[in-house]
C-alpha cells in the first residue's frame, strides 16, 4: 500500500469514493433520493473546492493499491478551540475494509497531527446510526464527548456523536 498527500488530480476519484461510501453506509439514514443522484454532484463540489483551494490547516491523505485510490482521510488541524483537530473524513472502499487500512490511514494522519498540532485534541463526528463506524472509533479508545443533530446536505436531520481523544500521541498509542 502506498500513501501520499492528495492533489487536484484526485478530485474525481475521492469524490466518487466518498459518494459510494455514503451510499453504502447511509442507506436508510439519509434520503434515498439524495443518495441516488445528488450526492455525487455534492461530493464532487466539496472535493473540487477542498483540493483546488485547500485551507492551510487541511491535510488529505490517500491510500493507493496498484495505482488505484482505495481510501482517504481528511483532517483540519486545530479546527475547534476546545476539541482540537477534526478527522473530517475517513473512507475505505468496501473491497479493502476489514484489512486494517482505516487504522493505517489514521496512523499516517496522526503522525501529521503530532508534528503540526501536538497539543491539540483529536475529534470526529459520526452518525449515530452508522454502527460499524461507531464501533471502530470506540475500539480505538474514542471517548463520547457529545451528541448533536446534523443537518445533512439533503435536509435530513440526523443524530450525530462526537468522539474525542486527548491528542495525536494518545491515539497513535491505541493504533499500534
C-alpha positions in Angstrom: 0.0 0.0 0.0 1.3 3.4 -0.9 0.3 6.7 0.9 0.5 10.2 -0.4 -1.0 13.6 0.0 -4.0 14.2 -2.2 -3.8 16.8 -5.0 -6.2 18.2 -7.7 -5.8 15.1 -9.9 -7.6 13.1 -7.1 -10.7 15.3 -7.1 -12.9 12.9 -9.1 -11.6 9.8 -7.5 -12.0 11.0 -4.0 -15.5 12.3 -4.7 -16.5 9.0 -6.3 -15.2 7.0 -3.3 -16.9 9.4 -0.9 -20.2 9.1 -2.8 -20.0 5.3 -2.9 -19.2 5.1 0.8 -22.1 7.3 1.7 -24.4 5.2 -0.5 -23.3 2.1 1.3 -23.1 3.4 4.8 -26.0 5.9 4.9 -28.8 3.8 3.3 -31.8 4.3 5.5 -30.2 7.2 7.3 -30.1 9.9 4.5 -32.9 10.3 2.0 -33.0 7.7 -0.8 -33.4 10.4 -3.4 -30.3 12.2 -2.3 -28.2 9.0 -2.2 -29.3 8.1 -5.8 -28.2 11.2 -7.6 -27.5 14.5 -5.8 -24.9 13.0 -3.5 -22.4 12.6 -6.4 -22.7 16.2 -7.5 -22.5 17.4 -3.9 -19.4 15.4 -3.1 -17.7 16.5 -6.4 -18.4 20.1 -5.5 -17.0 19.6 -2.0 -13.8 17.9 -3.1 -13.2 20.3 -6.0 -13.3 23.2 -3.5 -11.2 21.4 -0.9 -8.4 20.3 -3.2 -8.4 23.3 -5.6 -8.1 25.8 -2.8 -7.0 23.9 0.4 -7.2 25.5 3.8 -3.8 26.0 5.5 -4.8 23.5 8.2 -6.2 20.9 5.8 -4.5 17.5 5.3 -5.8 14.9 2.9 -4.0 11.6 2.5 -4.9 8.9 0.0 -4.0 5.2 0.1 -3.2 3.5 -3.2 -3.1 -0.1 -4.1 -1.8 -0.8 -7.6 -2.1 2.9 -8.5 -5.8 2.9 -7.5 -7.1 5.1 -4.6 -8.7 2.7 -2.1 -9.1 5.0 0.8 -8.6 8.5 2.1 -8.6 10.6 5.2 -9.1 14.4 5.6 -8.2 16.4 8.7 -8.3 20.0 9.7 -5.7 20.9 12.3 -6.9 23.0 15.3 -10.3 23.3 13.8 -12.0 23.8 17.2 -10.5 25.8 20.0 -11.7 23.3 22.6 -11.8 20.0 20.8 -8.8 20.5 18.5 -8.1 18.8 15.2 -11.1 17.2 13.4 -10.9 14.0 11.4 -13.4 15.2 8.9 -13.5 12.1 6.6 -12.2 8.6 6.7 -13.4 6.3 3.9 -12.1 3.0 2.6 -13.6 1.2 -0.5 -15.6 -1.8 0.6 -13.2 -4.3 -1.1 -10.5 -3.1 1.3 -12.4 -2.8 4.5 -11.6 -5.1 7.4 -7.9 -5.3 6.4 -6.5 -2.5 8.7 -6.4 0.2 6.0 -8.5 2.6 8.1 -6.1 2.2 11.0 -3.1 2.7 8.7 -4.6 5.9 7.3 -5.2 7.1 10.9 -1.6 6.3 11.9 -0.2 8.4 9.0 -2.7 11.2 9.7 -1.9 11.2 13.5 1.8 11.4 12.6 1.0 14.6 10.7 -1.1 15.9 13.7 1.7 15.0 16.1 4.2 17.0 14.0 1.9 20.0 13.4 -0.6 20.1 16.3 1.0 18.0 19.1 -1.0 19.5 22.0 -4.4 19.6 20.2 -7.1 17.1 21.0 -8.4 14.9 18.1 -12.1 14.5 17.4 -14.6 13.4 14.8 -18.3 13.4 14.2 -20.0 10.2 13.3 -23.6 9.4 12.5 -25.2 7.6 15.5 -26.8 5.0 13.2 -23.5 4.2 11.4 -22.9 1.4 13.9 -19.8 -0.1 12.2 -18.1 3.3 12.3 -19.1 4.0 15.9 -17.8 0.6 16.9 -14.5 1.2 15.1 -13.9 4.5 16.8 -14.8 3.1 20.2 -12.4 0.2 19.6 -9.7 2.9 19.2 -10.4 4.4 22.6 -12.5 7.3 21.4 -14.5 8.8 24.2 -18.0 10.0 23.6 -17.8 13.8 24.1 -21.3 14.9 23.0 -24.4 14.3 20.9 -25.9 16.6 18.4 -28.1 16.7 15.3 -26.5 17.2 11.9 -28.4 18.8 9.0 -27.3 16.7 6.1 -27.0 18.2 2.6 -30.3 16.6 1.7 -32.1 18.4 4.5 -32.4 15.3 6.7 -31.8 15.8 10.4 -29.5 13.0 11.7 -28.3 12.1 15.2 -24.6 12.5 15.4 -22.0 11.6 18.0 -18.7 13.4 18.7 -15.8 11.2 19.8 -12.6 12.6 21.1 -9.0 11.7 22.0 -6.7 13.8 24.2 -4.1 14.3 21.4 -2.5 12.6 18.4 0.1 10.8 20.6 -2.7 9.2 22.6 -4.5 7.9 19.5 -1.2 6.7 17.9 -0.6 4.6 21.0 -4.0 3.0 20.6 -3.5 2.4 16.9 -0.2 0.5 17.3 
